[in-house]
Amino acid sequence: MADLIEMDAPVLTEAPVITIDGPSGTGKGAISHLLAESLHWHILDSGALYRLVGVGAHKNGILLNDINALKKFTIEMEVYFSRLYEGSLELNGEDISTQIRQESSGDLASQVAVIPEVREALYERQLAFRQMPGLVADGRDMGTVVFPDAVQKFFLTASLEVRAQRRYKQLINKGLSVNLRDLLQDIETRDERDSLRAISPLVPANDALVIDTTDLDINQVFKKVLIAIQQALNLGI
Ligand code: C5P
């Protein structure tokens, strides 16, 4: 009898992970944040890591075709997150919180993100965020590559126009100067680069729940996410 009970009981050897992937402006950052707060789980903003590499390389005059220097920088960079989500961020002792959120940093991030050596170097760092009681991982390849064994995977989408509008509001609220038409163009270029790259492209995992957020506000999306998680995990949130 005791043996049977042991066989039936799932043994949780690693912290559970929920992944939230999708292009920018779909609300995945905000949803990840709300979810991590509700569950009291850790959060990984993987886009911030790619932004740090892009901005750091730029600041240090490392050319994007100097793969060895980029790889070394990615492995050695010292990162300090003051808060888990959108708090201040330090790179090698310098506060780059404002700069990191600019659209130009997103562009630099997506340029370094096509380089296999950079992705490989960031892979280990991302795995280290997986700690008890659990992790909400936000990115592009969280469910497909980094945490394929996630207990629940989401992929958020929305029309290009709506995503650009949302990003516009976010950046303006942060006091950053931005032009809507340029932003739309930047997002389109970034989407294309992220979706067409050979390694870890932006695609939904086969087992991801795809949510189109075009006509939904953040609370409506969060409700859908919670329902799916409750059904999948019986978490009683
Ligand atoms: O999510 P965020 O806009 O901060 O991501 C910036 C860029 O980093 C993305 O456009 C993408 O190129 C890259 N990225 C990635 N894989 C992730 C997260 C971000 O390639 N998991």
py3Dmol code that shows the C-alpha trace and the ligand (Angstrom):
import py3Dmol

protein = """\
ATOM      1  CA  MET A   1       0.000   0.000   0.000  1.00  0.00           C
ATOM      2  CA  ALA A   2       2.782   2.387   1.004  1.00  0.00           C
ATOM      3  CA  ASP A   3       4.538   1.581  -2.270  1.00  0.00           C
ATOM      4  CA  LEU A   4       1.412   2.367  -4.257  1.00  0.00           C
ATOM      5  CA  ILE A   5       1.036   5.752  -2.599  1.00  0.00           C
ATOM      6  CA  GLU A   6       4.640   6.581  -3.359  1.00  0.00           C
ATOM      7  CA  MET A   7       4.214   5.603  -6.991  1.00  0.00           C
ATOM      8  CA  ASP A   8       1.088   7.725  -7.412  1.00  0.00           C
ATOM      9  CA  ALA A   9       2.355  10.861  -5.717  1.00  0.00           C
ATOM     10  CA  PRO A  10       4.161  13.159  -8.182  1.00  0.00           C
ATOM     11  CA  VAL A  11       7.606  13.993  -6.869  1.00  0.00           C
ATOM     12  CA  LEU A  12       8.412  17.615  -7.592  1.00  0.00           C
ATOM     13  CA  THR A  13      12.170  17.642  -8.023  1.00  0.00           C
ATOM     14  CA  GLU A  14      12.292  21.009  -9.778  1.00  0.00           C
ATOM     15  CA  ALA A  15      10.330  24.194  -9.328  1.00  0.00           C
ATOM     16  CA  PRO A  16       7.292  24.385 -11.643  1.00  0.00           C
ATOM     17  CA  VAL A  17       7.434  26.910 -14.481  1.00  0.00           C
ATOM     18  CA  ILE A  18       4.697  28.801 -16.320  1.00  0.00           C
ATOM     19  CA  THR A  19       5.853  30.336 -19.600  1.00  0.00           C
ATOM     20  CA  ILE A  20       4.408  33.427 -21.272  1.00  0.00           C
ATOM     21  CA  ASP A  21       5.786  34.023 -24.747  1.00  0.00           C
ATOM     22  CA  GLY A  22       4.841  36.352 -27.565  1.00  0.00           C
ATOM     23  CA  PRO A  23       5.894  39.479 -29.426  1.00  0.00           C
ATOM     24  CA  SER A  24       6.180  42.875 -27.794  1.00  0.00           C
ATOM     25  CA  GLY A  25       3.040  44.802 -26.891  1.00  0.00           C
ATOM     26  CA  THR A  26       0.879  41.766 -26.211  1.00  0.00           C
ATOM     27  CA  GLY A  27       0.827  42.409 -22.470  1.00  0.00           C
ATOM     28  CA  LYS A  28       3.000  39.450 -21.538  1.00  0.00           C
ATOM     29  CA  GLY A  29       5.182  41.509 -19.197  1.00  0.00           C
ATOM     30  CA  ALA A  30       2.215  42.817 -17.236  1.00  0.00           C
ATOM     31  CA  ILE A  31       0.526  39.403 -17.154  1.00  0.00           C
ATOM     32  CA  SER A  32       3.740  37.721 -15.990  1.00  0.00           C
ATOM     33  CA  HIS A  33       4.044  40.273 -13.238  1.00  0.00           C
ATOM     34  CA  LEU A  34       0.433  39.855 -12.056  1.00  0.00           C
ATOM     35  CA  LEU A  35       0.760  36.104 -12.149  1.00  0.00           C
ATOM     36  CA  ALA A  36       4.051  35.974 -10.261  1.00  0.00           C
ATOM     37  CA  GLU A  37       2.545  38.239  -7.599  1.00  0.00           C
ATOM     38  CA  SER A  38      -0.603  36.136  -7.265  1.00  0.00           C
ATOM     39  CA  LEU A  39       1.306  32.889  -6.969  1.00  0.00           C
ATOM     40  CA  HIS A  40       4.220  34.358  -4.969  1.00  0.00           C
ATOM     41  CA  TRP A  41       6.513  32.847  -7.583  1.00  0.00           C
ATOM     42  CA  HIS A  42       9.757  34.173  -9.053  1.00  0.00           C
ATOM     43  CA  ILE A  43       9.738  35.978 -12.387  1.00  0.00           C
ATOM     44  CA  LEU A  44      12.163  35.969 -15.300  1.00  0.00           C
ATOM     45  CA  ASP A  45      12.085  38.883 -17.749  1.00  0.00           C
ATOM     46  CA  SER A  46      14.290  37.192 -20.347  1.00  0.00           C
ATOM     47  CA  GLY A  47      13.959  40.120 -22.770  1.00  0.00           C
ATOM     48  CA  ALA A  48      15.802  42.279 -20.234  1.00  0.00           C
ATOM     49  CA  LEU A  49      18.801  39.918 -20.462  1.00  0.00           C
ATOM     50  CA  TYR A  50      18.952  40.284 -24.259  1.00  0.00           C
ATOM     51  CA  ARG A  51      18.553  44.048 -23.878  1.00  0.00           C
ATOM     52  CA  LEU A  52      21.460  44.076 -21.386  1.00  0.00           C
ATOM     53  CA  VAL A  53      23.718  42.273 -23.833  1.00  0.00           C
ATOM     54  CA  GLY A  54      22.701  44.566 -26.710  1.00  0.00           C
ATOM     55  CA  VAL A  55      23.125  47.770 -24.719  1.00  0.00           C
ATOM     56  CA  GLY A  56      26.269  46.541 -22.958  1.00  0.00           C
ATOM     57  CA  ALA A  57      27.940  45.559 -26.216  1.00  0.00           C
ATOM     58  CA  HIS A  58      27.065  48.923 -27.714  1.00  0.00           C
ATOM     59  CA  LYS A  59      28.413  50.819 -24.687  1.00  0.00           C
ATOM     60  CA  ASN A  60      31.635  48.853 -24.736  1.00  0.00           C
ATOM     61  CA  GLY A  61      32.198  49.282 -28.454  1.00  0.00           C
ATOM     62  CA  ILE A  62      31.826  45.565 -29.129  1.00  0.00           C
ATOM     63  CA  LEU A  63      30.873  44.984 -32.746  1.00  0.00           C
ATOM     64  CA  LEU A  64      28.008  42.582 -33.320  1.00  0.00           C
ATOM     65  CA  ASN A  65      30.159  40.490 -35.649  1.00  0.00           C
ATOM     66  CA  ASP A  66      32.835  40.025 -32.968  1.00  0.00           C
ATOM     67  CA  ILE A  67      31.294  36.821 -31.685  1.00  0.00           C
ATOM     68  CA  ASN A  68      34.076  35.950 -29.225  1.00  0.00           C
ATOM     69  CA  ALA A  69      33.945  39.364 -27.532  1.00  0.00           C
ATOM     70  CA  LEU A  70      30.142  39.237 -27.406  1.00  0.00           C
ATOM     71  CA  LYS A  71      30.176  35.786 -25.902  1.00  0.00           C
ATOM     72  CA  LYS A  72      32.751  36.814 -23.286  1.00  0.00           C
ATOM     73  CA  PHE A  73      30.717  39.904 -22.408  1.00  0.00           C
ATOM     74  CA  THR A  74      27.502  37.870 -22.073  1.00  0.00           C
ATOM     75  CA  ILE A  75      29.121  35.329 -19.786  1.00  0.00           C
ATOM     76  CA  GLU A  76      30.900  37.885 -17.625  1.00  0.00           C
ATOM     77  CA  MET A  77      28.354  40.722 -17.369  1.00  0.00           C
ATOM     78  CA  GLU A  78      27.260  41.473 -13.840  1.00  0.00           C
ATOM     79  CA  VAL A  79      23.567  42.149 -13.629  1.00  0.00           C
ATOM     80  CA  TYR A  80      21.618  43.484 -10.709  1.00  0.00           C
ATOM     81  CA  PHE A  81      17.814  43.633 -10.738  1.00  0.00           C
ATOM     82  CA  SER A  82      16.556  45.859  -7.885  1.00  0.00           C
ATOM     83  CA  ARG A  83      13.082  44.375  -8.247  1.00  0.00           C
ATOM     84  CA  LEU A  84      11.988  41.356 -10.128  1.00  0.00           C
ATOM     85  CA  TYR A  85       9.989  43.229 -12.739  1.00  0.00           C
ATOM     86  CA  GLU A  86      10.697  46.603 -14.324  1.00  0.00           C
ATOM     87  CA  GLY A  87      12.587  47.825 -11.270  1.00  0.00           C
ATOM     88  CA  SER A  88      15.965  49.470 -11.641  1.00  0.00           C
ATOM     89  CA  LEU A  89      18.599  47.519 -13.464  1.00  0.00           C
ATOM     90  CA  GLU A  90      22.350  47.741 -13.130  1.00  0.00           C
ATOM     91  CA  LEU A  91      24.861  46.473 -15.637  1.00  0.00           C
ATOM     92  CA  ASN A  92      28.433  46.175 -14.348  1.00  0.00           C
ATOM     93  CA  GLY A  93      27.605  48.691 -11.614  1.00  0.00           C
ATOM     94  CA  GLU A  94      25.917  51.279 -13.848  1.00  0.00           C
ATOM     95  CA  ASP A  95      22.204  52.069 -13.553  1.00  0.00           C
ATOM     96  CA  ILE A  96      20.775  51.688 -17.060  1.00  0.00           C
ATOM     97  CA  SER A  97      17.097  51.322 -16.084  1.00  0.00           C
ATOM     98  CA  THR A  98      15.777  54.023 -18.414  1.00  0.00           C
ATOM     99  CA  GLN A  99      18.009  53.244 -21.338  1.00  0.00           C
ATOM    100  CA  ILE A 100      17.199  49.558 -21.266  1.00  0.00           C
ATOM    101  CA  ARG A 101      13.485  50.158 -21.965  1.00  0.00           C
ATOM    102  CA  GLN A 102      13.995  52.359 -25.016  1.00  0.00           C
ATOM    103  CA  GLU A 103      12.937  50.981 -28.371  1.00  0.00           C
ATOM    104  CA  SER A 104      16.516  51.308 -29.643  1.00  0.00           C
ATOM    105  CA  SER A 105      17.573  48.873 -26.905  1.00  0.00           C
ATOM    106  CA  GLY A 106      14.882  46.440 -28.034  1.00  0.00           C
ATOM    107  CA  ASP A 107      16.329  46.667 -31.504  1.00  0.00           C
ATOM    108  CA  LEU A 108      19.877  46.018 -30.242  1.00  0.00           C
ATOM    109  CA  ALA A 109      18.513  43.110 -28.205  1.00  0.00           C
ATOM    110  CA  SER A 110      16.934  41.497 -31.234  1.00  0.00           C
ATOM    111  CA  GLN A 111      20.188  41.863 -33.171  1.00  0.00           C
ATOM    112  CA  VAL A 112      22.233  40.032 -30.538  1.00  0.00           C
ATOM    113  CA  ALA A 113      19.387  37.525 -30.071  1.00  0.00           C
ATOM    114  CA  VAL A 114      20.065  35.964 -33.491  1.00  0.00           C
ATOM    115  CA  ILE A 115      23.579  34.965 -32.398  1.00  0.00           C
ATOM    116  CA  PRO A 116      23.675  31.332 -31.171  1.00  0.00           C
ATOM    117  CA  GLU A 117      26.656  31.977 -28.833  1.00  0.00           C
ATOM    118  CA  VAL A 118      24.727  34.740 -27.044  1.00  0.00           C
ATOM    119  CA  ARG A 119      21.626  32.580 -26.676  1.00  0.00           C
ATOM    120  CA  GLU A 120      23.728  29.725 -25.366  1.00  0.00           C
ATOM    121  CA  ALA A 121      25.450  31.956 -22.805  1.00  0.00           C
ATOM    122  CA  LEU A 122      22.109  33.341 -21.607  1.00  0.00           C
ATOM    123  CA  TYR A 123      20.547  29.887 -21.420  1.00  0.00           C
ATOM    124  CA  GLU A 124      22.358  28.977 -18.185  1.00  0.00           C
ATOM    125  CA  ARG A 125      21.534  32.323 -16.584  1.00  0.00           C
ATOM    126  CA  GLN A 126      17.864  31.795 -17.361  1.00  0.00           C
ATOM    127  CA  LEU A 127      17.801  28.300 -15.891  1.00  0.00           C
ATOM    128  CA  ALA A 128      19.164  29.717 -12.623  1.00  0.00           C
ATOM    129  CA  PHE A 129      15.901  31.671 -12.155  1.00  0.00           C
ATOM    130  CA  ARG A 130      14.025  28.380 -11.726  1.00  0.00           C
ATOM    131  CA  GLN A 131      13.636  28.210  -8.000  1.00  0.00           C
ATOM    132  CA  MET A 132      11.003  27.054  -5.539  1.00  0.00           C
ATOM    133  CA  PRO A 133       8.151  27.691  -5.166  1.00  0.00           C
ATOM    134  CA  GLY A 134       7.961  28.357  -8.937  1.00  0.00           C
ATOM    135  CA  LEU A 135       8.844  30.596 -11.850  1.00  0.00           C
ATOM    136  CA  VAL A 136       6.871  32.693 -14.317  1.00  0.00           C
ATOM    137  CA  ALA A 137       9.084  33.081 -17.397  1.00  0.00           C
ATOM    138  CA  ASP A 138       8.392  35.854 -19.918  1.00  0.00           C
ATOM    139  CA  GLY A 139      10.022  35.862 -23.352  1.00  0.00           C
ATOM    140  CA  ARG A 140      10.055  34.502 -26.877  1.00  0.00           C
ATOM    141  CA  ASP A 141      11.360  30.955 -26.457  1.00  0.00           C
ATOM    142  CA  MET A 142      10.520  30.159 -22.844  1.00  0.00           C
ATOM    143  CA  GLY A 143       8.059  27.385 -23.691  1.00  0.00           C
ATOM    144  CA  THR A 144       9.840  26.085 -26.789  1.00  0.00           C
ATOM    145  CA  VAL A 145      13.513  26.035 -25.737  1.00  0.00           C
ATOM    146  CA  VAL A 146      14.388  27.154 -22.212  1.00  0.00           C
ATOM    147  CA  PHE A 147      11.597  25.514 -20.193  1.00  0.00           C
ATOM    148  CA  PRO A 148      10.023  22.915 -22.516  1.00  0.00           C
ATOM    149  CA  ASP A 149       8.734  21.039 -19.441  1.00  0.00           C
ATOM    150  CA  ALA A 150       6.702  24.032 -18.196  1.00  0.00           C
ATOM    151  CA  VAL A 151       3.478  23.029 -16.457  1.00  0.00           C
ATOM    152  CA  GLN A 152       1.499  25.583 -18.462  1.00  0.00           C
ATOM    153  CA  LYS A 153       2.510  27.563 -21.552  1.00  0.00           C
ATOM    154  CA  PHE A 154       0.900  30.668 -22.965  1.00  0.00           C
ATOM    155  CA  PHE A 155       1.531  32.514 -26.211  1.00  0.00           C
ATOM    156  CA  LEU A 156       0.026  35.990 -26.415  1.00  0.00           C
ATOM    157  CA  THR A 157      -0.663  37.719 -29.735  1.00  0.00           C
ATOM    158  CA  ALA A 158      -2.347  40.951 -30.869  1.00  0.00           C
ATOM    159  CA  SER A 159      -2.585  42.981 -34.059  1.00  0.00           C
ATOM    160  CA  LEU A 160       0.477  45.040 -34.972  1.00  0.00           C
ATOM    161  CA  GLU A 161      -1.451  48.327 -34.656  1.00  0.00           C
ATOM    162  CA  VAL A 162      -2.767  47.561 -31.177  1.00  0.00           C
ATOM    163  CA  ARG A 163       0.663  46.429 -30.008  1.00  0.00           C
ATOM    164  CA  ALA A 164       2.271  49.600 -31.308  1.00  0.00           C
ATOM    165  CA  GLN A 165      -0.374  51.718 -29.538  1.00  0.00           C
ATOM    166  CA  ARG A 166       0.253  49.889 -26.258  1.00  0.00           C
ATOM    167  CA  ARG A 167       4.023  50.238 -26.516  1.00  0.00           C
ATOM    168  CA  TYR A 168       3.561  53.906 -27.363  1.00  0.00           C
ATOM    169  CA  LYS A 169       1.553  54.490 -24.179  1.00  0.00           C
ATOM    170  CA  GLN A 170       4.031  52.505 -22.064  1.00  0.00           C
ATOM    171  CA  LEU A 171       7.025  54.467 -23.361  1.00  0.00           C
ATOM    172  CA  ILE A 172       5.277  57.840 -23.030  1.00  0.00           C
ATOM    173  CA  ASN A 173       4.281  56.958 -19.454  1.00  0.00           C
ATOM    174  CA  LYS A 174       7.930  56.254 -18.727  1.00  0.00           C
ATOM    175  CA  GLY A 175       8.792  59.728 -19.970  1.00  0.00           C
ATOM    176  CA  LEU A 176      10.527  58.461 -23.115  1.00  0.00           C
ATOM    177  CA  SER A 177      10.103  60.368 -26.352  1.00  0.00           C
ATOM    178  CA  VAL A 178       8.651  58.273 -29.148  1.00  0.00           C
ATOM    179  CA  ASN A 179       6.889  58.597 -32.497  1.00  0.00           C
ATOM    180  CA  LEU A 180       4.025  56.184 -33.173  1.00  0.00           C
ATOM    181  CA  ARG A 181       4.817  55.658 -36.851  1.00  0.00           C
ATOM    182  CA  ASP A 182       8.508  54.945 -36.136  1.00  0.00           C
ATOM    183  CA  LEU A 183       7.484  52.632 -33.336  1.00  0.00           C
ATOM    184  CA  LEU A 184       5.172  50.638 -35.600  1.00  0.00           C
ATOM    185  CA  GLN A 185       7.980  50.270 -38.112  1.00  0.00           C
ATOM    186  CA  ASP A 186      10.478  49.242 -35.398  1.00  0.00           C
ATOM    187  CA  ILE A 187       8.112  46.642 -33.983  1.00  0.00           C
ATOM    188  CA  GLU A 188       7.453  45.198 -37.434  1.00  0.00           C
ATOM    189  CA  THR A 189      11.190  44.922 -38.147  1.00  0.00           C
ATOM    190  CA  ARG A 190      11.821  43.331 -34.753  1.00  0.00           C
ATOM    191  CA  ASP A 191       8.917  40.857 -35.172  1.00  0.00           C
ATOM    192  CA  GLU A 192      10.284  39.805 -38.528  1.00  0.00           C
ATOM    193  CA  ARG A 193      13.819  39.348 -37.198  1.00  0.00           C
ATOM    194  CA  ASP A 194      12.566  37.410 -34.139  1.00  0.00           C
ATOM    195  CA  SER A 195      10.231  35.185 -36.144  1.00  0.00           C
ATOM    196  CA  LEU A 196      12.571  34.385 -39.021  1.00  0.00           C
ATOM    197  CA  ARG A 197      15.818  33.720 -37.152  1.00  0.00           C
ATOM    198  CA  ALA A 198      17.249  30.233 -37.484  1.00  0.00           C
ATOM    199  CA  ILE A 199      17.704  29.625 -33.763  1.00  0.00           C
ATOM    200  CA  SER A 200      14.856  29.742 -31.207  1.00  0.00           C
ATOM    201  CA  PRO A 201      12.482  31.735 -33.434  1.00  0.00           C
ATOM    202  CA  LEU A 202       9.387  33.376 -32.038  1.00  0.00           C
ATOM    203  CA  VAL A 203       6.776  30.625 -32.463  1.00  0.00           C
ATOM    204  CA  PRO A 204       4.177  29.215 -30.081  1.00  0.00           C
ATOM    205  CA  ALA A 205       5.063  25.890 -28.472  1.00  0.00           C
ATOM    206  CA  ASN A 206       2.845  23.070 -29.766  1.00  0.00           C
ATOM    207  CA  ASP A 207       1.273  22.772 -26.339  1.00  0.00           C
ATOM    208  CA  ALA A 208       0.881  26.516 -25.673  1.00  0.00           C
ATOM    209  CA  LEU A 209      -2.492  28.143 -25.136  1.00  0.00           C
ATOM    210  CA  VAL A 210      -2.625  30.990 -27.668  1.00  0.00           C
ATOM    211  CA  ILE A 211      -4.551  34.078 -26.522  1.00  0.00           C
ATOM    212  CA  ASP A 212      -5.294  36.899 -28.959  1.00  0.00           C
ATOM    213  CA  THR A 213      -5.291  40.018 -26.766  1.00  0.00           C
ATOM    214  CA  THR A 214      -6.215  42.515 -29.517  1.00  0.00           C
ATOM    215  CA  ASP A 215      -9.664  43.262 -28.089  1.00  0.00           C
ATOM    216  CA  LEU A 216      -8.975  42.410 -24.465  1.00  0.00           C
ATOM    217  CA  ASP A 217      -7.760  44.560 -21.599  1.00  0.00           C
ATOM    218  CA  ILE A 218      -5.182  43.302 -19.152  1.00  0.00           C
ATOM    219  CA  ASN A 219      -7.782  42.125 -16.605  1.00  0.00           C
ATOM    220  CA  GLN A 220      -9.618  40.101 -19.234  1.00  0.00           C
ATOM    221  CA  VAL A 221      -6.382  38.442 -20.346  1.00  0.00           C
ATOM    222  CA  PHE A 222      -5.391  37.743 -16.762  1.00  0.00           C
ATOM    223  CA  LYS A 223      -8.765  36.101 -16.111  1.00  0.00           C
ATOM    224  CA  LYS A 224      -8.240  33.742 -19.054  1.00  0.00           C
ATOM    225  CA  VAL A 225      -4.735  32.932 -17.871  1.00  0.00           C
ATOM    226  CA  LEU A 226      -5.927  32.184 -14.340  1.00  0.00           C
ATOM    227  CA  ILE A 227      -8.738  29.937 -15.548  1.00  0.00           C
ATOM    228  CA  ALA A 228      -6.287  27.923 -17.664  1.00  0.00           C
ATOM    229  CA  ILE A 229      -3.843  27.606 -14.792  1.00  0.00           C
ATOM    230  CA  GLN A 230      -6.512  26.605 -12.319  1.00  0.00           C
ATOM    231  CA  GLN A 231      -7.690  23.928 -14.713  1.00  0.00           C
ATOM    232  CA  ALA A 232      -4.194  22.691 -15.474  1.00  0.00           C
ATOM    233  CA  LEU A 233      -2.752  22.785 -11.983  1.00  0.00           C
ATOM    234  CA  ASN A 234      -5.716  22.882  -9.662  1.00  0.00           C
ATOM    235  CA  LEU A 235      -3.875  25.592  -7.754  1.00  0.00           C
ATOM    236  CA  GLY A 236      -6.848  27.190  -6.048  1.00  0.00           C
ATOM    237  CA  ILE A 237      -5.657  30.760  -6.703  1.00  0.00           C
TER     238      ILE A 237
END
"""
ligand_1 = """\
21
C5P
O 10.680 41.268 -24.530
P 11.615 42.353 -24.970
O 10.981 43.343 -25.886
O 12.309 43.010 -23.830
O 12.744 41.589 -25.816
C 13.722 42.275 -26.540
C 14.267 41.369 -27.636
O 15.029 40.326 -27.029
C 13.231 40.650 -28.491
O 12.801 41.422 -29.597
C 13.975 39.410 -28.938
O 14.768 39.659 -30.073
C 14.914 39.123 -27.784
N 14.437 38.042 -26.947
C 14.675 36.756 -27.372
N 14.325 35.719 -26.584
C 13.698 35.923 -25.423
C 13.407 37.234 -24.984
C 13.783 38.283 -25.786
O 15.226 36.537 -28.448
N 13.384 34.886 -24.662
"""
view = py3Dmol.view(width=600, height=400)
view.addModel(protein, "pdb")
view.setStyle({"model": 0}, {"cartoon": {"style": "trace"}})
view.addModel(ligand_1, "xyz")
view.setStyle({"model": 1}, {"stick": {}})
view.zoomTo()
view.show()
